[in-house]
Amino acid sequence: MSTSPREAAPHPRFGATPARILIVDDSVVARAVIGRLIDNGERFMVAGAVSDAHAALAFLADNRVDMVLLDIELPGIDGLSALPDIIAAGNGAKVLVVSSNAHDGGAAAIQALALGAADTLEKPAGGAHLGAFGDLLAAKLGRLVQTQASDRGAPTPTCFPLPRGDDFDVVAIGASTGGIHALSRLLRAIPPDFALPVLITQHLPDSFMPYFAAQIALLAGRPCAVATEHMRIMPGRVILAPGDAHIRVVRLGGGAAIRLDRQPVPSGCMPSVDPMFASVARVYGARALAVVLSGMGRDGAEGARAIADAGGCVVAQDQASSVVWGMPGAVANAGIASAVLTPDAIGQVVVARRRIP
C-alpha cells in the first residue's frame, strides 16, 4: 500500500482548496498514471492510493476524502462487492468506478450505479487513448465536484418545493450516453409508492436489457419489465423498451398497452425515443410528462415536440450534469422544455406530479 504524504492534512472546506481523492487500484502503474492526471492541476489532489478494498476501508477510517476512484478487479474483495462499504466509510465521498469493465451500458457499469456509485468510467487497456481518458476523467470529476457542492448546501437550479398535484398520468423517459447515471439519480428521488407508470427508452444493446431491468427495479423499488407485445400499462409499473424495438403506446379496453415497432426511424436509433414520445402524446395528451436525459444526437426532440403540442410537459436534463448534452440540448434549444434541471430535481418534478409554472 502506498499513500501520498499529504494524506494526513486536514480536510479543507470543499471548493476552497483542491478536492481530496483516494485511488483504489491493484495496479501500481494505474495508480501512478491516474495520480499524475489528477495531481497536475489546482482542482484535485491525491490524498491516498491503495491497492485493495481492505486498505481503502482502513484509509477511510482515518482520513476524510471528497471522492474515491474505485477499480472493479481487485485482489480479495472485488470493487463491486466492496462498493456499499466504501460508500458508507466515505462519509459522503462520491465514488467514481474506474475500470476496464465499466464501459457505458455494460453490466458492471449498471450494477455499480445501482449499488450507489456516482458515475463510471472505462479505463483504457494498456494506456491507449490516455489523453482522451484524462479529459473524460477530469470532466467526470468536475461534475462530481458540482454535485458534492450541491449536497453541502450550494444553491441548485431548481424551482422547488412544488405542491403535490395530479397533472400527469404517465412519465416517459428517454436517454442515451450518460443516461444510466442520470436515470439512477432520478429514480432515487422517487419513493416506492409512486403510483404512475413509467416508460423508459434507453439506448442499449438488447442483450443488456434483462439485467438493466433488474437493476432499474432495485433503484426504483418497484417492478420493472422489458416491454413485450400488448403488455398493459399499469399503475406503478416501470416498462423498459427492448434493445431491438421501439415501444409505442396504444389505447386498449379503457386503458393503454404497448406495441412493439421495429421500423426504421429518422434518428436511426433502435430503440428510439421519438416513437415512444409521439405515441404517448396521442394517448395521454396534456396528461403526459416527458423527460429527456443525457445522450448523443437528437433522438427524442421530435417526439418531445409532439408532447408539448398536445399540452403535455417536457423536462430536459441540464448541461452541467449531462455527460453529453445532445438529446436534452436539442429539446432545450428548440424551446420545447418547460424546465432544464438536474436529474435529482427532475425526480422532484415527477414525484410532485405538478407541471412547472
Secondary structure by P-SEA (a helix, b strand, c coil): ccccccccccccccccccbbbbbbcccaaaaaaaaaaaacccccccccccccaaaaaaaaaccccccccccccccccccccaaaaaaaaacbbbbbbbccccccccaaaaaaaaacccbbbbbbccccaaaaaaaaaaaaaaaaaaaaaaaacccccccccccccccccbbbbbbccaaaaaaaaaaaaccccccbbbbbbccccccaaaaaaaaaaaaacbbbbcccccccccccbbbbbcccbbbbbbbcccbbbbbbbcccccccccccaaaaaaaaaaaccccbbbbbcccccccaaaaaaaaaaabbbbbbbccccccccaaaaaaaaaccccbbbcaaaaaaaaaaccccc
